[in-house]
């Protein structure tokens, strides 16, 4: 969240990532937007080959970036009911103004060829892909979700993480709850400029 010119990154469970204050400052400097804006994304550390390294992120051994893939609110306008392809187009426009070496990274989509993409992801030893309905609204309730996560069962960095992620899911205050929804609601009543 950016409030009074300050960014605060928030987890899906509503916890502030205070340990990523430098990343928040970098986002504030690069994302110059007036009015409440909510962006959904993921904090990632990349190795020299440009591949995500979970342990580098966990132990703060790299330079984290914020990979953004959805826009939920722009300058106070709630975008969640718009089609995903329209939200991504607006997100791309917003990020076109950031500098080339920004720590904000736009995550593009691949239309069709999902099987080939997943096979390539497995070959590259990446975690998986997320398949979304390109015409779908942003939905937080799992039973009405328009997207699914397809995991690479052979992912080498998965080992030792299963318990961590199961624990996070069990701590979710309400099934399907997502901090971006709270950020959208808060922006209606506070002086937020940007929520991430």
Steps between C-alpha positions, in 0.01 A plus 500: 500500500620851427361743748624858503775409254608179678459144373405210723500150356233272647478118490189311395434446871504873568845513660730790414837405354699746713825321412461613137503873578769567234283336235208714613710816463606393150137440402397839637773668293408314180121484520387858478122479514244730655205352682443158659648219292508130591736265319523124549841341463775297660836584655775297333880479516669396176834328454759599236313300237174684578334210679307535828687386811271449797780463757658827387167668563445324832848582633526844332805400297402671178338813365124445507278616217123533489349303212157646429224312321167664580352844557209515745459874545636792303480856631201412716311309230422139595615281208419158648183451295674578173638224277849373582634598156375857554652518849833373367493756217450781752776355720738495204416865424569592861837322497607637160611814683739326740874496430651201320693374804203538736439233763137499381466227236192447286392136464363447151261223405505225240175456311443129423787247476460426872627143474816606316555782749465264796744251343754781454448615860575145620811480280622828648435371855248775582218469755208492258247714317172668579219451249241779500187577303602801291144633510460437874455751780730498803339248735619432854266216599668170421176325407430767234859539385572551131863388530699194603862449601672214317809392693811329370519185715872469431584857606834480682433791739174349626675273747460627855242767406181292513445548873563873478234554234245270665547691826435830318181367341364379834562845655289673235238694702217416261519241219576681178588822680758706319681811620438677170128504578571662834732751333224593253253547784744703710582729211138616500536632854867598529740722311674211320687575182604149402457155654712208400 
